Amino acid sequence: MSTSSTTGHAVPEQVDVLQRRAFALGAAGLIASLIGALVSPTQFFHSYLFAFLFWNGIAIGCLSLLMIQHLTGGRWGLATMCIGVGQGIATVIERIDG
């Protein structure tokens, strides 16, 4: 725990390692995308549009559910997660007002 964040809390060493790996993976993905754009621009832009719409659909859907939760004053929420093929788990989340 040598590194400290802007708030003064100690950051574990694992976070630094994960950040470096994520940066390297992102750089590799960017290089692969640029190569794909040069090789087949039509396929690249179709794939990019599909991925953009897919991930934005998930984000906007989650945002709308969160807004409904806050507007109705819901105290309890249910989160469902997919662990693997056909497996699932659910967890109950309680909002605590400070």
C-alpha positions as CSV (number, residue, x, y, z in Angstrom):
1,M,0.0,0.0,0.0
2,S,2.5,2.5,-1.1
3,T,0.5,4.7,-3.5
4,S,-2.1,7.1,-2.2
5,S,-5.1,8.5,-4.1
6,T,-6.2,12.1,-4.2
7,T,-8.3,11.6,-1.1
8,G,-5.3,10.4,1.0
9,H,-6.4,6.8,1.3
10,A,-3.9,4.1,0.6
11,V,-4.3,2.3,-2.7
12,P,-3.4,-1.4,-2.8
13,E,-0.6,-2.5,-5.1
14,Q,-3.0,-4.9,-7.0
15,V,-4.9,-1.8,-8.3
16,D,-1.8,-0.5,-9.9
17,V,-1.1,-3.8,-11.5
18,L,-4.7,-4.1,-12.8
19,Q,-4.5,-0.5,-14.1
20,R,-1.4,-1.3,-16.1
21,R,-2.9,-4.5,-17.5
22,A,-6.1,-2.7,-18.4
23,F,-4.2,0.0,-20.2
24,A,-2.1,-2.6,-22.1
25,L,-5.3,-4.5,-23.1
26,G,-7.0,-1.2,-24.2
27,A,-4.0,-0.3,-26.3
28,A,-3.9,-3.7,-27.9
29,G,-7.7,-3.4,-28.7
30,L,-7.1,0.0,-30.2
31,I,-4.3,-1.3,-32.4
32,A,-6.4,-4.3,-33.5
33,S,-9.3,-1.9,-34.2
34,L,-7.1,0.4,-36.3
35,I,-5.8,-2.7,-38.3
36,G,-9.4,-3.9,-38.8
37,A,-10.4,-0.4,-40.0
38,L,-7.6,-0.4,-42.5
39,V,-8.3,-3.9,-43.8
40,S,-12.1,-3.8,-44.0
41,P,-13.6,-0.4,-43.2
42,T,-17.2,-1.5,-43.9
43,Q,-17.0,-4.5,-41.5
44,F,-15.2,-2.3,-38.9
45,F,-17.9,0.3,-38.9
46,H,-20.7,-2.3,-38.8
47,S,-19.0,-4.0,-35.9
48,Y,-18.3,-0.6,-34.1
49,L,-21.9,0.5,-34.5
50,F,-23.2,-2.8,-33.2
51,A,-21.0,-2.7,-30.1
52,F,-21.8,1.0,-29.5
53,L,-25.5,0.4,-29.6
54,F,-25.3,-2.8,-27.5
55,W,-23.3,-1.3,-24.6
56,N,-25.2,2.0,-24.7
57,G,-28.4,0.0,-24.6
58,I,-27.3,-1.7,-21.4
59,A,-26.1,1.6,-19.8
60,I,-29.3,3.5,-20.7
61,G,-31.5,0.6,-19.5
62,C,-29.7,0.5,-16.2
63,L,-29.9,4.3,-15.9
64,S,-33.6,4.3,-16.5
65,L,-34.1,1.5,-13.8
66,L,-32.0,3.5,-11.4
67,M,-34.0,6.7,-12.1
68,I,-37.3,4.8,-11.5
69,Q,-35.9,3.5,-8.2
70,H,-35.1,7.0,-7.1
71,L,-38.3,8.6,-8.3
72,T,-40.5,6.1,-6.6
73,G,-38.5,6.3,-3.4
74,G,-37.7,2.6,-3.5
75,R,-35.7,1.5,-0.6
76,W,-35.0,-2.1,-1.7
77,G,-33.6,-3.2,-5.1
78,L,-32.9,-6.5,-6.7
79,A,-29.9,-7.1,-8.8
80,T,-29.7,-10.2,-11.0
81,M,-26.4,-11.4,-12.4
82,C,-25.4,-14.1,-14.8
83,I,-22.4,-16.1,-13.5
84,G,-22.0,-18.5,-16.3
85,V,-24.0,-20.5,-18.8
86,G,-27.5,-20.9,-17.4
87,Q,-26.4,-20.0,-13.9
88,G,-27.7,-17.0,-12.1
89,I,-27.7,-15.2,-8.8
90,A,-29.7,-12.5,-7.3
91,T,-28.9,-10.1,-4.5
92,V,-31.0,-7.7,-2.6
93,I,-29.7,-4.2,-2.1
94,E,-31.0,-1.7,0.5
95,R,-30.6,2.0,0.1
96,I,-29.5,3.7,3.4
97,D,-29.9,7.4,3.6
98,G,-27.1,9.0,5.5
